[in-house]
Amino acid sequence: MKKLILLGLSAVILLSGVSAGELIDQLAIQTWTLRNMKFDEVIVFAKKHGIQELQLIPNHIDYKRESKEEMVAKKEKLAANGLHAYTYGVAGTSIDKAENRRLFEFCKFMGFGVIVVEPNDFRIWDDLEALAKEFDIKVAVHNHGIKSLYGNPAIVKQIIQHRDRRIGVCMDIGWVTGAGFDAAKIYKEYDGRVFDLHLKDKRIEKTQGDDISFDTHIGEGKANLKGLFAELKKSNYAGKLAIETDSQEFAMSPDAFVAKAKEYVAAQGK
């Protein structure tokens, strides 16, 4: 009987999307962190740090200026090096429906399962929802600071709650924290609609005017990462945690930043 119970537990773990509770297996790199590198340098960096999943930015693949042959070559180079680009963003969107269709056609061609966006006009969402259904690609809204369109999670929830389940959230942990919210609480309130996470941490400085936030190494800021990790495991979060920084200092020499992020997740994400 004991053996049967253990086998049953093992089956649950395998089906859960979280490998035995080890969040480090879900780490990725948001290549904004590597914005000072060229595409080939990104490949070398990712292999060096043992991270296989990439969230590519337009700096590293740009469907508006690159030929189909160039994009195919990049896709093949990633595969040849044991890497996988799982999503793209933050991608530009437009009131022009033809422009949005080009974006979805590119993402379908590349095999991206998620597109991360931050539309500058709420009217764009109707078209994005229609394209998400047509192409069967998830669309995740990204948040910046509290003064941005999507800085308040209440606004994000209003946008996604009555739309197709392929419309969800790319929750930037650092910016959620910088806006004064608890990342664990907000993740839980999104109720299964978080498709991607930007693993970022920030410290907050009080001023006479607006509070100011600054990037730190992962685990050294104000983000409630321990609480968030507990919620991720409890909910069997199956997406990625894409290591990212807005700090130009870290981006100029990202090795230590990424290595420390891995160490933190390895220690706290069990």
C-alpha positions as CSV (number, residue, x, y, z in Angstrom):
1,M,0.0,0.0,0.0
2,K,2.8,2.4,0.9
3,K,4.4,1.8,-2.5
4,L,1.1,2.5,-4.3
5,I,0.8,5.8,-2.4
6,L,4.3,6.9,-3.4
7,L,3.7,6.0,-7.0
8,G,0.5,8.0,-6.9
9,L,2.3,11.0,-5.5
10,S,5.0,10.7,-8.2
11,A,2.4,10.8,-10.9
12,V,0.8,13.9,-9.4
13,I,4.2,15.7,-9.4
14,L,4.9,14.7,-13.0
15,L,1.6,16.1,-14.2
16,S,1.7,19.3,-12.1
17,G,4.0,21.3,-14.3
18,V,6.4,21.9,-11.4
19,S,9.1,19.3,-11.2
20,A,9.1,18.1,-7.6
21,G,8.7,21.7,-6.5
22,E,12.0,22.9,-8.0
23,L,11.3,26.3,-9.4
24,I,14.9,26.6,-10.7
25,D,13.8,24.2,-13.5
26,Q,11.5,27.0,-14.7
27,L,14.1,29.7,-14.9
28,A,14.5,31.7,-18.1
29,I,16.3,34.8,-19.2
30,Q,14.5,37.9,-20.4
31,T,17.0,39.1,-22.9
32,W,16.4,42.7,-22.0
33,T,18.9,41.7,-19.3
34,L,21.4,41.1,-22.2
35,R,20.4,44.1,-24.2
36,N,24.1,45.1,-24.7
37,M,24.8,41.8,-26.4
38,K,24.3,40.7,-29.9
39,F,22.2,37.5,-30.7
40,D,25.2,35.2,-30.9
41,E,26.6,36.6,-27.6
42,V,23.2,35.9,-26.0
43,I,23.5,32.2,-27.0
44,V,27.0,32.0,-25.5
45,F,25.8,33.6,-22.2
46,A,22.7,31.4,-21.8
47,K,24.8,28.3,-22.3
48,K,27.4,29.5,-19.9
49,H,24.8,30.0,-17.2
50,G,22.9,26.8,-18.0
51,I,19.6,28.4,-18.8
52,Q,17.8,27.0,-21.8
53,E,14.7,29.1,-22.1
54,L,14.8,32.6,-23.5
55,Q,12.3,35.5,-23.8
56,L,13.6,37.4,-26.8
57,I,13.3,41.1,-27.3
58,P,13.3,43.0,-30.6
59,N,17.0,43.8,-30.2
60,H,17.7,40.1,-30.7
61,I,15.1,39.2,-33.3
62,D,13.1,41.8,-35.2
63,Y,10.5,40.6,-37.7
64,K,10.0,44.1,-39.0
65,R,13.6,44.4,-40.4
66,E,14.9,40.8,-40.7
67,S,14.2,38.5,-43.6
68,K,12.5,35.1,-43.1
69,E,15.8,33.5,-43.9
70,E,17.5,35.4,-41.1
71,M,14.8,34.4,-38.6
72,V,15.0,30.8,-39.6
73,A,18.8,30.9,-39.2
74,K,18.4,32.2,-35.6
75,K,15.8,29.6,-34.8
76,E,18.0,26.9,-36.0
77,K,21.0,28.3,-34.1
78,L,19.1,28.3,-30.9
79,A,18.0,24.6,-31.4
80,A,21.6,23.6,-32.3
81,N,22.8,25.1,-29.0
82,G,20.1,23.4,-26.9
83,L,18.2,26.6,-26.4
84,H,14.5,27.5,-26.8
85,A,12.8,30.9,-27.3
86,Y,9.4,30.4,-25.6
87,T,8.1,33.9,-26.0
88,Y,8.7,37.4,-27.4
89,G,8.3,40.8,-25.8
90,V,7.6,43.3,-24.8
91,A,6.2,43.5,-28.3
92,G,4.8,46.6,-29.9
93,T,1.1,46.6,-30.8
94,S,-1.0,48.9,-32.8
95,I,-4.5,50.3,-33.6
96,D,-3.5,49.1,-37.1
97,K,-4.9,45.5,-37.3
98,A,-2.6,44.6,-40.1
99,E,0.4,45.4,-37.9
100,N,-0.9,43.2,-35.1
101,R,-1.5,40.3,-37.6
102,R,2.1,40.6,-38.7
103,L,3.2,40.2,-35.1
104,F,1.1,37.0,-34.6
105,E,2.2,35.5,-37.9
106,F,5.8,36.0,-36.8
107,C,5.2,34.4,-33.4
108,K,3.4,31.5,-34.9
109,F,6.2,31.0,-37.4
110,M,8.8,31.1,-34.6
111,G,6.7,28.7,-32.4
112,F,6.2,31.2,-29.5
113,G,3.5,30.1,-27.1
114,V,3.1,33.5,-25.5
115,I,3.4,37.1,-26.7
116,V,4.2,39.7,-24.0
117,V,2.6,43.1,-24.8
118,E,1.8,46.5,-23.2
119,P,-0.6,48.2,-25.6
120,N,-0.6,52.0,-25.4
121,D,-4.4,52.1,-26.2
122,F,-7.0,50.0,-24.5
123,R,-8.9,49.7,-27.8
124,I,-6.2,47.4,-29.1
125,W,-7.3,44.6,-26.8
126,D,-10.3,43.6,-28.9
127,D,-8.1,42.9,-31.9
128,L,-5.5,41.1,-29.7
129,E,-8.1,38.9,-28.3
130,A,-9.4,38.0,-31.7
131,L,-5.9,37.2,-32.9
132,A,-5.2,35.1,-29.8
133,K,-8.2,32.9,-30.6
134,E,-7.4,32.7,-34.3
135,F,-3.7,31.8,-33.8
136,D,-4.1,30.0,-30.5
137,I,-1.4,32.0,-28.9
138,K,-1.5,33.4,-25.4
139,V,-1.2,37.1,-24.9
140,A,0.2,38.4,-21.6
141,V,0.0,42.0,-20.5
142,H,3.1,43.4,-18.9
143,N,3.2,46.0,-16.2
144,H,5.6,48.9,-15.5
145,G,5.4,51.5,-12.8
146,I,2.2,52.6,-11.0
147,K,1.8,55.5,-13.4
148,S,1.8,53.3,-16.5
149,L,-1.4,52.1,-18.1
150,Y,-1.1,48.7,-16.4
151,G,0.8,49.6,-13.2
152,N,-2.3,49.1,-11.0
153,P,-3.3,45.4,-10.9
154,A,-6.9,46.4,-10.6
155,I,-6.8,47.8,-14.1
156,V,-5.1,44.6,-15.4
157,K,-7.8,42.5,-13.8
158,Q,-10.5,44.6,-15.4
159,I,-8.9,44.0,-18.8
160,I,-8.6,40.3,-18.6
161,Q,-11.5,39.1,-16.5
162,H,-14.1,38.9,-19.2
163,R,-11.8,38.0,-22.1
164,D,-10.8,34.7,-23.6
165,R,-8.6,32.6,-21.3
166,R,-5.7,33.1,-23.7
167,I,-5.5,36.7,-22.5
168,G,-3.5,36.9,-19.3
169,V,-0.6,38.5,-17.5
170,C,3.2,38.7,-17.6
171,M,3.7,39.9,-14.0
172,D,6.8,41.9,-13.6
173,I,7.7,41.2,-9.9
174,G,10.0,44.2,-9.6
175,W,7.5,46.7,-10.9
176,V,4.6,45.3,-8.9
177,T,6.8,45.7,-5.8
178,G,7.9,49.2,-6.8
179,A,4.3,50.2,-7.2
180,G,3.7,49.2,-3.6
181,F,2.0,45.9,-4.0
182,D,2.7,42.4,-2.6
183,A,3.8,40.1,-5.4
184,A,2.4,37.0,-3.7
185,K,-1.0,38.5,-3.1
186,I,-1.3,39.9,-6.6
187,Y,-0.2,36.7,-8.2
188,K,-2.9,34.9,-6.2
189,E,-5.6,37.4,-7.1
190,Y,-4.9,36.9,-10.9
191,D,-6.3,33.5,-10.3
192,G,-4.4,31.3,-12.8
193,R,-4.1,34.0,-15.5
194,V,-0.4,34.6,-15.0
195,F,1.4,33.1,-18.0
196,D,4.9,34.6,-17.4
197,L,6.9,36.2,-14.6
198,H,9.7,38.7,-14.9
199,L,12.0,37.8,-12.0
200,K,13.1,41.2,-10.8
201,D,13.6,42.8,-7.4
202,K,13.6,46.4,-6.3
203,R,14.3,48.5,-3.3
204,I,12.1,51.6,-2.7
205,E,13.2,55.0,-1.5
206,K,10.8,57.3,0.1
207,T,10.9,60.9,-1.1
208,Q,8.8,64.1,-0.5
209,G,7.3,63.4,-3.9
210,D,6.8,60.0,-5.5
211,D,8.6,57.0,-4.1
212,I,11.5,55.9,-6.3
213,S,12.5,52.2,-6.9
214,F,15.8,50.8,-7.9
215,D,16.8,47.3,-9.1
216,T,18.7,45.1,-6.7
217,H,20.1,41.6,-7.0
218,I,17.3,39.0,-6.7
219,G,16.4,38.5,-3.1
220,E,18.0,41.8,-1.8
221,G,15.0,44.1,-2.5
222,K,11.5,44.5,-1.1
223,A,9.8,41.9,-3.3
224,N,7.9,39.2,-1.3
225,L,9.7,36.4,-3.3
226,K,9.4,33.8,-0.6
227,G,5.7,34.3,-0.4
228,L,5.4,34.3,-4.1
229,F,7.4,31.1,-4.5
230,A,5.1,29.5,-2.0
231,E,2.1,30.5,-4.1
232,L,3.7,29.4,-7.3
233,K,4.2,25.9,-5.9
234,K,0.8,25.8,-4.3
235,S,-0.9,26.7,-7.7
236,N,1.4,24.4,-9.8
237,Y,2.5,27.4,-11.8
238,A,3.7,26.0,-15.2
239,G,5.2,29.1,-16.8
240,K,8.7,30.6,-16.6
241,L,10.5,32.9,-14.3
242,A,12.5,35.1,-16.7
243,I,15.4,36.7,-15.0
244,E,15.4,40.4,-15.8
245,T,16.9,43.7,-14.8
246,D,16.3,47.4,-15.7
247,S,19.6,48.4,-14.2
248,Q,22.1,49.5,-16.8
249,E,24.9,48.7,-14.3
250,F,23.8,45.1,-14.0
251,A,23.2,44.9,-17.8
252,M,26.7,46.1,-18.5
253,S,28.1,43.0,-16.7
254,P,25.2,40.6,-16.2
255,D,27.1,37.5,-15.1
256,A,27.0,38.1,-11.4
257,F,23.4,39.3,-11.6
258,V,22.2,36.1,-13.3
259,A,24.4,33.8,-11.2
260,K,23.0,35.3,-7.9
261,A,19.5,35.0,-9.3
262,K,20.0,31.3,-9.9
263,E,21.5,30.8,-6.4
264,Y,18.6,32.5,-4.8
265,V,16.0,30.5,-6.7
266,A,17.9,27.3,-6.0
267,A,17.9,28.0,-2.3
268,Q,14.4,29.4,-1.9
269,G,12.4,27.7,-4.7
270,K,12.4,24.2,-3.3
